[in-house]
């Protein structure tokens, strides 16, 4: 009879152990799913980070290009100002030459 009691107790303990093992397996499955979700979030975060780095690099490249264009425009503006000055000088020389020529023959008879 003592043997039967021990056998029955052992059987109950084995069933409890099996139940605990099933619970552990379920928890392990949930933990695994959670781990996969965390990995997916991390991957998405890394991808977004890479996209932001690329966007920033593109922005910096565009900024540099705009700065170069701005310098070129300033140089062109200076060149145009110089050409404008040269044209004003030419206009003055032509006007002076025309004054000389128009007065040349007319003034001779005066």
C-alpha positions in Angstrom: 0.0 0.0 0.0 2.9 2.3 0.8 4.3 1.5 -2.6 1.0 2.4 -4.3 0.9 5.7 -2.4 4.5 6.5 -3.5 3.7 5.4 -7.1 0.6 7.7 -7.1 2.5 10.6 -5.6 5.3 10.1 -8.2 2.7 10.0 -10.9 1.1 13.3 -9.6 4.6 14.9 -9.5 5.3 13.7 -13.0 2.0 15.3 -14.2 2.9 18.5 -12.4 6.3 18.5 -14.0 4.8 17.9 -17.4 2.3 20.8 -16.8 5.2 23.1 -15.7 7.2 22.0 -18.8 4.2 22.8 -21.0 3.9 26.3 -19.4 7.6 26.8 -19.9 7.3 25.8 -23.6 4.4 28.3 -24.0 6.4 31.1 -22.3 9.4 30.2 -24.4 7.2 30.5 -27.5 5.8 33.9 -26.4 9.3 35.1 -25.6 10.5 34.0 -29.0 7.7 35.9 -30.7 8.5 39.0 -28.6 12.2 38.6 -29.5 11.2 38.5 -33.2 9.1 41.6 -32.8 11.9 43.5 -31.1 14.3 42.4 -33.9 11.8 43.6 -36.5 11.4 47.0 -34.8 15.2 47.3 -34.5 15.6 46.5 -38.3 13.0 49.1 -39.2 14.7 51.6 -36.9 18.1 50.9 -38.5 16.6 51.2 -42.0 15.0 54.5 -41.1 18.3 55.7 -39.6 20.1 54.8 -42.8 17.4 56.6 -44.9 17.8 59.7 -42.7 21.6 59.5 -43.1 21.2 59.3 -46.9 18.7 62.2 -46.8 21.0 64.3 -44.7 24.0 63.5 -47.1 21.8 64.4 -50.1 20.8 67.6 -48.3 24.4 68.5 -47.6 25.3 67.8 -51.2 22.5 70.1 -52.4 23.6 72.7 -49.9 27.2 72.5 -51.3 26.0 72.8 -54.8 23.8 75.8 -54.0 26.8 77.5 -52.3 28.9 76.9 -55.4 26.1 78.3 -57.6 25.9 81.3 -55.3 29.6 81.9 -55.6 29.4 81.6 -59.4 26.5 84.0 -59.4 28.5 86.5 -57.4 31.4 86.2 -59.8 29.0 86.7 -62.8 27.5 89.7 -61.1 31.0 91.2 -60.6 31.8 90.5 -64.3 28.6 92.1 -65.4 29.3 95.2 -63.2 32.8 95.4 -64.8 31.3 95.0 -68.4 28.7 97.6 -67.5 31.5 100.0 -66.4 33.4 99.3 -69.7 30.2 99.9 -71.7 29.7 103.3 -69.9 33.3 104.2 -70.7 32.8 103.2 -74.4 29.6 105.2 -74.5 31.4 108.3 -73.1 34.2 107.8 -75.6 31.8 107.5 -78.5 29.8 110.6 -77.3 33.1 112.5 -77.1 34.2 111.3 -80.5 30.8 112.3 -82.0 31.0 115.7 -80.3 34.5 116.2 -81.8 33.3 115.1 -85.3 30.2 117.2 -85.3 31.9 120.2 -84.1 35.0 119.7 -86.4 33.5 120.8 -89.8 30.8 123.0 -88.4 33.2 124.9 -86.1 35.6 125.5 -88.9 33.2 127.9 -90.7 32.5 129.9 -87.5 
